[in-house]
Amino acid sequence: MAERPFKIAVSDERIAILKQKLALAVFPDELEGAGWDYGVPLGDLQRLVARWKEGYDWRKYEARLNDELPQFTRDVEIEGFGTLNIHYVHKKSQIIDAIPLLFVHGWPGSFYEVKKILPLLVESSPNHPSFHVIAFSLPGYGFSEAPKKPGFAIKQYAEIGNKLMLALGYDEYVTQGGDWGYAITREIAEIYGHKHSKAWHTNVQMAAPPHPIHRPLLFLSHLFTGYTPAEKAGLERTRWFSENGRGYFMEQSTQPQTLGYSLADSPSGLLAWIYEKLVTWTDSYPWDDDEVLTWISIYWFSRAGPTASLRIYYEVFKGSTNPFTSTAPTTIPMGYSYFPKELFVLPRRWLKAPNLVFESEHERGGHFAAHEQPKELVDDLRKMFGKGGPAFGVVPDLYLGMQIVAIVISGFSEATGAMLHKHPAARVI
């Protein structure tokens, strides 16, 4: 499992092929006044394709990613699936005893989502904790190798995350994730909690709804206690996504290969498929065209191609349990950050749990919290894990422990030296 430094270096040939495909793009017609009602507006896609073809400079952003994100690869063996070469970002704080934090992205995200929060998390200050940050590309995403056999599901992604942290020398750590990162870090908490994973924080909240048998007290509360305006707005957002935003989910969880042919062959099709989510899943985030194109280019230039990123939906939802509706409790400290334009925005009383030690509500923000609201997300992590926070000290001060051991050894050595000086005959022992 030797670590190798990694730099993104897309070949000139792949860039040339992309531009050729963009030049041959064929666009559909559009109904008058359709706006976003039917999906991505034609004008938006034509503008982005034109920019991607002429004007957008991948080399410029490739260089920025390489300069700003310390990247590596490492072989990780997964039980029953052989060895996969995993790409990850790893940046240490200058504070020796900083908290190791594993950041896990989802779809349609990537390691790119850690870019804004990375400098904030590793920042040194007497006023807040600092973190050693690891963000790995899920297998089949970014520059990680993709699984080659069916059945690679949440347990395997969690295994990779934990093994990567241990290989990097972080025997104890905390996690943060959204989207699939929520499901994966939850699984890490369930399997590796207490021994390795000491606490987990997420910007996605899932819970079973009120039910007369399965959640009777919550059901009574639902019937006889009203909801606040904010909770009603959250339930409306949840209803909107359930009724109007989940078409992608049905396709990716049932026939990902069929969809994959289009995404692997058509950059404009891939752009439309993901750009729709970037707009509708965020809270009026002011996307810059080059920002969008960098996000999409990571998928287009990914090691395994964009189709590989879809299969997690099939593998997970063809399995025996749904990690997003699981009622199995985690027992390590848990923290929630609430953003109003997340995809599922549930009333707080639905989410209560004995190990929920931290909650923070924000006025703005959507599904991609690390990208949309980086300062707010990092501030929440600092409050949760900082002095006076509910999860302060969950990862022991390793540096302090090393100092104590050194003092003990030093004291033992001094005592032994004094004994030998006083009793020379003891030296022959």
Helices and strands as residue ranges (DSSP letters): E 4-6, H 12-23, H 42-53, H 58-68, E 71-78, E 82-91, E 99-104, G 111-114, H 118-121, E 131-136, H 154-167, E 173-177, H 180-192, E 197-202, H 216-224, H 229-244, H 247-252, H 256-265, H 267-280, H 289-300, G 306-310, H 311-317, E 334-338, H 348-351, E 356-361, H 369-372, H 374-385, H 398-422, G 424-428
